[in-house]
Amino acid sequence: MDGITATPRLHPQAAAAATARTAAPVVLVDLDFASGPFRAWTGLGPLHWAGMVFEGVGSIGAMGEVEETVELRAVRLTLMLSPVPQEVVNIALAERSFRLRPARLWGALLDEGGAFVADPFPLWAGLMDTMEVVDGAEPRVSLTCESRLVDLERAEVRRYTDADQQAEYPGDRFFEFVPALQEAEIRLPAA
C-alpha cells in the first residue's frame, strides 16, 4: 500500500483525546428550515460553535446510522425526536417548505469542562426529504434526509421551448421562433 494516504477525519488533538478517559463524543445537527435554522446537539443546554448556538436535546434525540459507501449512490439518514412536547409537534406540522433544504451533521469531542478538544469535523451533509409527525400518547417527529447524490437519480425534465429557456436564461431569444417553425412548410429549390 505504498503511496496511499488517507485523509484523517479527526484533528490530531481530537484523535489523541478520543482515547482519553474524559473525552465525550457528541453530534451537532444544523437543519436549514425556511422558517429559520434548527440547531441541536446530543448533550444538554446550549453549545456555541462557529457563531451558531446548538440546543441540547439529550436523550430525546436519536439518529440513524451514518452510512458510508464506496458506491456512487444516495444514502439516507433519519433524525428523530421522541417524546416531544406538543409545541414541537405543532411547529413540525406547520413547517411546509423544508424539502430539499440543507441538513448538516458534525462530530466532535468535548473535554471534561465541556469545551471542544478540536474543531468539529463534518460527519454528514445532505438534503431534508420527508418528515413524519406522530401525535398521541408519545409524540415524535422523524426527519429523513438524503445525500446530495439523490440528484443523480432524479430525471431532469427540460423542454426545447422558449418558456423553459427563459426560466434558465432570461432574455435569451434562441427558442423564440420554434413554435412558428413547427407547422411551417419549407420548400427547397430543385437542383
N, C-alpha and C positions, 0 to 999 in steps of 0.2 A: 504494500500500500504506500510505496514511496511517492512523494509529491502530492498526496491527497491531504488536504487540510479541511477541517470542518469549521464552520462559523460558530463560536460558542454563544449560547443563549444567555448565559449568566456572566455578569461582570466578574472579574477575578475575586473582588471582595465578597460578592454575593455567593460565589461558589465556595469560598473558604468558610463563610458564615453558615452555609447550608448544613455543614457537618457539626456546627456548634450546638450545644445543648439548648441555647436560648433563642435560636432563630425561629420565627414563626412565619410560615408561608401564607400569603394572602393573595386574593384575586381582586382586581379593580375592574369595574364594568362601566362603560360610557355608552348610553343609548341616546341617539340624536333624534328625539321626537320633535314633530313640528311645533308642539306647544312649549317646548323647551327641553334641555337635556336632562336625562335621568342618570345620575351617577351613584353607584353603590359599591360597597366593598364587603368582604366576608367577615369583618370584625364588628365591633360596636363603637358607636359615636362617630363624629366627623373625622375624616382623614384628608389632609391637604397635600396636594401634589401638582406641580406644573400649573399653578394658578387655578386649579379646579378643586372643588370640595366634594368628596365622596361620602355619602351617608352609610353608616353601618347597618347591615341587615341581619347580622348574626346568624342564628340557626334557622331563621325562616327562609333564607335564600338557599337555592340549590342550583347546580349547574350540571348539565350532561357532560359526557366525555368529550374532551377536545381531541378530535381525530386528526392525525397527520397521515398523509398518504403520498406515495411517490407517483401515483396515477394522476392523470390530468382530469379530475372530476370534482364536482361540487360536494362539499361536506356540510352537514347540518350540525347545529348546536342548539340545545334547549336550555333556557334560563327559566327558573320558577321561583315564585314567592308563595309560601303557604305555611300556616294560615295567615291571611292578611286582614287588616281592618276594613270595614265597609267603605270608608272613604277612598281607599286604594282601589277597590273594585269599581267604584263609581268613576274614578279618574281613568282607569283602564277601559271601561265601557265607552267613555266619552272620546277617547283618543281615536281619531279616524285616519289620519294620514301619516302612518308610520311605515308602511310597506316600502321596501327598497331604500330605506334610510340607513345611515351607517350605524354599526354596532362594533365596539372595540373592547377587547379584554387585555389586561396586563397582569403579569405575575410579579410578585415582589416578596422580599423577605424583610421582616421587622425585627429589630433587636428587642431586648427586654424592656427598654424605655419607650417602645412604640415608634421608633424612628426607622426610616429606611436604611438598610445596610448599604444599598446601592440603588441607582435609579431603577424603577420598574422596567421590565422587558416586555415587548409585545408577545402576547400569548395567542391571540386570535383576532382577526378582523373580517368583517363581512357585512351583510345587509339584513335588516329585520324583514321577516316574511309573514308569519301568521301569529296571531295572539288568541289564546283560549282563556276565557274568563269563566270560572265556575263559582257560582254564588250558592250559598247554602250553609249547612252547619259548619263546614270547614272550607271557607272560600279560598280560592287560589287563582293566581294569574300565571300563565305559562306563555313564554315568547319563544318562537322558533326562528332562528337566524340561519342564513345560508352564506357560504363563502362567495366571493365575487366571481368565482368560476361558473356560477349558475348562469351568468350571462351567455356563456358559450352554448348552453342548452336551449336558450330561447331563440325562436326564429325572429329574425329582424324583418319586419314587414315594411317594404318600401315599394313605391309605385313610380313609374315613369310619367308623372303628372306635374303640371305646373304648381298645384297646391302643395304637393309633397316637397318639391324643390324649394318653394318659398318658405316652407317651415324650416328647412335646413339652411338655406342661403337666401335670406330676404333681398329682394331687388334683382335677383338673377333672372334673365329672360330666356334661358336656354329652352325650356319646355313650353313657352308661351303659345306657340303656334301648332303644337302637337294635335290638339283636338280638331283643328281645321284640316290637318293632313290625313286624318283617319278616313274621311269619306271623299277625299279629293281624288279625281281621276287625272292621272298624269300620263300624257302621251309623248312618247319619244319619237323623234323624226326617223323615218325609214332611211336606211343607208343606201 
